[in-house]
């Protein structure tokens, strides 16, 4: 009986340790605003590695949302992708930055003028894919 109890306890611990974390949706809005401000600040200060870390944490929190909640926060996801694209561009990860831009537009990002004028994205302007992404904005 002790062995069975021990197996159940160990199994429960393992399940809980690999279970998907949850995000408190009621605080996600304010958290997203803070993370966007932090990522933007790091980009402005040219601390691109820090910006990438902030965006990664923000994205991990978004990914912990349920599918329904993610659908409600598509614009937040688009903003995460834009901030990530800015930081990735500055550390010469242009392919990944273009993927982020494409995902942002796919999820509702619609400010084509900002994409064209943002100096943090200027290195991407030499790629034909960048033009396609900008032109795909309705």
N, C-alpha and C positions, 0 to 999 in steps of 0.2 A: 504494500500500500504506500510506503514511503517513496519507493521508486516511481510509482505512478504520479504521486503528488509532485515530486521533483521534476519529472518530465513535463507535466502540465505547466508548472511554474516557469521552467526554462523555455518551453514553447511560447508561452504568453510573452515573456520578455523579448524573445527574438521577433515575434510578430510586431510588438509595439515599437521595437527599435528600427524596423524597416517600414513601418506604416508611413504613409504620406502625411507630412505635416499640414495643418490647416491654417488658414489665414482669417483673422477677425475682419470680416467685411466692413463692419461699422467704422473701423479705423484705417481701412485701406486707402480711402480718399486722401486723408491728411498725410498718411505715410507716403503716398505717391507724390504729393505736392512737395514734401520735404526732400524726397529722393531726386526729383526732377531739379529742384533748386540746387541741391548738392552737386549733381552731375554737371549742370550748367556752369556752376561756379568753378568746378575743377577744370572744365574745358576752357573757360575764360582765363583761368590762371595758367593754362598750358600744363596742367598736371593730368595728363591723359591716362596714365596707368591708374591713378586714383579714380578718375571718371569711370574707367572700365570696371573697376571693383564695385563702385557704387551702383552702376547699371546692372552688374551681375547679381547683386543682392536684391535690387528692385525687381529684376526679372524672376529670380527664384521665388520671391513673395507672390508675384503675379501667377507663376506656375503652380503655386499651392492652392489657388482658387479652384472651385468646382467648375465644371464645363459651363454651367449656366451663368455663374458669376463672371467667368472669363468673357463670355459673350456680352455681358453688360459693361465690361471694361475694355472694349476693343480700342477705344480712343486712347486709353492709358497705355495699352500695349503699343499702339502706333507711336506715342511719345517716347516710350522706352527705346523703341527701335531707332528713332531719330537721334536721340542722345547717344546711343551706342554707335551709330554710323559716324557721328562727329568725332568721337574719341578714336574709333578704329581707323578712320581716315588719317588722323594725325600721327598714328603709330604705323602707318604704311600697310595696313591690312585692308587694302582697297576692295578686294573681292568680297570679304565679309561685310564691309561697309555698304557695298551695293546690295547685298542680300538683305541687310537691315532696312535700307531705303525701300526696297521692293516690298518687304513685309509691312512696313509702315503704311505705304500707299494702299496695299491690299486690305489693310485694316482701317481705312478711313482717313489717313492723313491727306490733307487737301491744299496745303500752302505751297504751291509750285514756285511762287516768287521767292519765298524764303529759301527753298532749296537752291535756287539759282544764285542767290546773293550771299548766302552764308559762307564766310571765308573758311570755316572749318571743313567745308565740303569741297572747296575749290579744286583740290587734287583729283577729285572724281570727274570733273567736267571734261576731262580728256577722253573719257570712255563713252562709246556710243550707247552703252547700257544706261548710263546716267541720263542721256537725252531721252531714251525710251521711257524711263521711269517718270521723268518730269512730264513728258507728253501724255502719259497714261492718266495723269490727274485730271479729273473732270471738273 
